[in-house]
Amino acid sequence: MYDVVAIGEALVDLTPFGVSEQGHAVFEANPGGAPSNVLAALGKLGKKTAFIGKVGSDAFGRQLASTMEVSDIDRTGLVMDNEAPTTLACVHLDEQGERSFSFYRNPGADLLLQPGEVNTELIDRTNIFHFGSVSLSGEPSRSATLRAVTHAERKNKLISYDPNWRPLLWNDANEARSMILQGMKYADIVKISDEELAFITGEEDVALASEFLYNRYRIPYLFVTLGERGCVYTLKGVSGFVPAFQVEAVDTTGAGDAFMAAILYQILTYQGQLDVLTMTNMEQCVKFACAAGALAATKRGGIPAMPAQEDIERLCGFRQ
C-alpha cells in the first residue's frame, strides 16, 4: 500500500549557480517538477510513494529516474519516451530568492503521457492521490490526468490538488483558468498561492476568493500560501492564519511543494480521517507545513531542497 501516488511532470530545473571565469551565468541541473518534489519530500518524511508520468530517454530523463530511485519513489508508473526530450525549466532568481521561469517544452515528454499509459493499479493501492494543473496544460497528458483523477474518485481515494499556474505552459489564459477550475471539483485538499487564487477567481481579497472556492466546490481543506507572510487555511468554511517562519531565502522553487508534502504528511497521521481534524489540529498542521516550506527556500532546486523531519520539527520548536 502507498501513502501517496502522484501524476504529473518530472523535469529538470536549471538553477543559477554563479558565473564562470568568462563571466557567463552557470546553471545547475536539479531534478524537479511539482509532483515529483512532493513525493520526494514525503519520502524524506518516511512515507511510501509512487509516481505516474513520462520523461525523455535522454540524460536528463535518466537523471530523474535515478533521483526517484534514490528518493525511494516507486517508478513503476514512469514511462520513458524515445521521441520527445525531458522538459527543462530555467529558473531565474531575484535578490529575495523569488523565481521566474523559462520552459523548454515543445513538447516535452511529460506532455505526451497517454491515457493508456496510466498505471491505475498504483492508484488502487494508495491512500492519497495527488495531481496538479501543469499536466492539464495540453494533450494527451490532460486526458491521462483526468483519467487518473476520475479513477481515484471512483475508488473513493482522498484527492489532493495543486493548481500550479505557470503562464508560459499554456496557450491561452482563459483555457488555463477553465482547466484549473475543473480540477477543483475532484479535490478534497487544495494548496494554492494567493496569486493563483486571484487569477482563477478574479478576486484579490484572499478571504473572499477562498469563500468563493468553498461555496462553489465545497473543498473541505484549502490552504492559501502567502509567501513570506504565511498561510491562510480554511477548514470546512472556517478560516485561520499561520505566519511564516523567517529565513534567508536562496531559492523558493521547492517551497510550495515542501509545504504541500508536509500537509499530506500531517493528514496521513490522521489515517485520512479528515472529519476528526479541529481548527487547533489544522493550525499545528499548517505550522509544520510553513516550516517545511521555509526550509526548502534555504536551498537550491526542487527535490534536493526537500527538508528532513527533524529539521522541520526543530524550526517549529517541537524538538531541541
C-alpha positions, 0 to 999 in steps of 0.5 A: 500500500502507498501513502501517496501516488502522484501524476504529473511532470518530472523535469529538470530545473536549471538553477543559477549557480554563479558565473564562470571565469568568462563571466557567463551565468552557470546553471545547475541541473536539479531534478524537479517538477511539482509532483515529483518534489512532493513525493520526494519530500514525503519520502524524506518524511518516511512515507511510501510513494509512487509516481505516474508520468513520462520523461525523455530517454535522454540524460536528463530523463535518466537523471530523474529516474535515478533521483526517484530511485534514490528518493525511494519513489516507486517508478513503476508508473514512469514511462520513458519516451524515445521521441520527445526530450525531458522538459527543462525549466530555467529558473531565474532568481531575484535578490529575495530568492523569488523565481521566474521561469523559462520552459523548454517544452515543445513538447516535452515528454511529460506532455505526451503521457497517454491515457493508456499509459496510466498505471491505475493499479498504483492508484488502487493501492494508495491512500492519497492521490495527488495531481496538479494543473501543469499536466492539464496544460495540453494533450494527451497528458490532460486526458491521462490526468483526468483519467487518473483523477476520475479513477481515484474518485471512483475508488473513493481515494482522498484527492489532493490538488495543486493548481500550479499556474505557470503562464508560459505552459499554456496557450491561452489564459482563459483555457488555463483558468477553465482547466484549473477550475475543473480540477477543483471539483475532484479535490478534497485538499487544495494548496494554492498561492494567493496569486493563483487564487486571484487569477482563477477567481478574479478576486484579490481579497484572499478571504473572499476568493477562498469563500468563493472556492468553498461555496462553489466546490465545497473543498473541505481543506484549502490552504492559501500560501502567502509567501513570506507572510504565511498561510491562510487555511480554511477548514470546512468554511472556517478560516485561520492564519499561520505566519511564516517562519523567517529565513534567508531565502536562496531559492523558493522553487521547492517551497510550495511543494515542501509545504504541500508534502508536509500537509499530506504528511500531517493528514496521513497521521490522521489515517485520512480521517479528515472529519476528526481534524479541529481548527487547533489540529489544522493550525499545528498542521499548517505550522509544520507545513510553513516550516517545511516550506521555509526550509526548502527556500534555504536551498537550491532546486526542487527535490534536493531542497526537500527538508528532513523531519527533524529539521522541520520539527526543530524550526517549529520548536517541537524538538531541541 
